[in-house]
Amino acid sequence: MMARFGKGDALTGTRQSDGSYIPAMQLVDGNGNATSNQTYTLASNATITATTGTTPVTGVQGGSYIWDVQFTGTSVTLQALGSDGVTWRDVATRTSSGTTGVVIGQGASVRLYNPNNAALTGVYSNLS
């Protein structure tokens, strides 16, 4: 993929006369067609027991995402499966509910991991 920059303000983009909106930066495929990231649900009111991970979400489209997570507990880590197909690699860790920008490789498997000695509860999370 490549980036195409729209005309106008780099933070807001441009509103066209037909009402359509061109974002300041838009992902396009090799043919110049606009693409958008899919939203992936990683957890919905889940409990993640101590030192375990959630069921992986597979086939994630590569790109830049906002990782949104809400939870009760100490910390939660977003992990992606390494190229060896065995090792889980940390992408980002949150010590409180919120959002973090992350980059995910094409076709990735991702999961949430609880590195703590106590369960995480009320876990809601997605990549979008």
N, C-alpha and C positions, 0 to 999 in steps of 0.2 A: 504494500500500500504506500501511497504517497500523500502528502498534505497539499491542499490547494487553499490559498488565502483569498478570502472574499474582499470586495472593495469596501472601504469604510473603516470605521472604528475597530481596532484590533480586539477590543473587549466585547463589543456588542454585535458586530456584523452590519448587514445592510437590509433594510426592508425594501422590497421591490414594488413597482407600481401596481402589479397584480396581487399584492398582498403577501406574496411568498417571502421567505426570509432566507438570506444567505449568511450562514455563520461566518465569523471572522476566519476560522480555520475549519476545514471539512475534510474528512478522510475520503479518498477516492481510490478505486481499484485501478488496475493497469490500463483500462479503457477510458478512464476519466469519469466513470459513473460514481455517484455518491454512495457511500456505504455507511452503515451505522452499527455500533456495537449492540449486541443482544444483551438482555438482562438475565443474569443467572442467579437463582435463589440458592444460597448456601445453607441457610437454616431458617426455620419458622417456628418460633416458640420452643426451641430445642433445649435440652439439657446435655451438656458435654461433660462426661465424668473426668476425673483427674487423669492427666497424662495420656489422653486419647484424642483421636480425631474423628470428625464427622465422615459420613459416606462421601467419597469424592464425587465431584461434578466433572464429567469428562467432556472432551471435545470443545473446550472453550475457544472461541474465535480470538486470535491474537489481536492485541491493541492496548490502548490506554483506557483504564477504567477508574471509576470511583468505587472504592470498597466501603460500603456502609455497614456498620455493625452496632447492635444494641445488645447489652448483656449485663448481668449482675455477677460480679466476681472480680478477680484480680487482674487478669489480662487474657487476651485471645490472640492467636497468631494465624494469619493467612499463609498457607503453604501451597507450593506447586511441586508436582512430582518431577524429580530430576531426570536427566536424559538416560540414566541407567535403568529407569523403570522401577526402581526400588526405593531410592532415597528421597524423602520429603525435604524440600528446601524452604526455609523461611522467606517469605516475600515482604511481609510487614507485620508488626505487632502493635496492638492498641491496649493501653492500660485503662481506657475509659471508652464509653460509647462515643461514636463519631464517625467521621469519614477520612479516608486517606487515598491519595492518588497512587495507582500502581500500574505497572506494565506487565502484561501476561503474554507469553509466547503462543504461537499458533498451535492449536490442537492440544492445549495443556489440560492436565487434570489438576484440579484445585480442591482444597478442603480447609476447614477450620480445625485448629489444634489447640488443646488446652494444656499449656505447659505447667500448670499449677498442681498443687497437692489437694485441691478441693474442687468440687464441681462448679461449672458455670451454668447459670440458669437463665431462663427467659431470653435465649439467644435468637436474635433475628439478624439476618445478614444477606446481602446481595452484592453482586458486581454489576455495574451498569455504566 
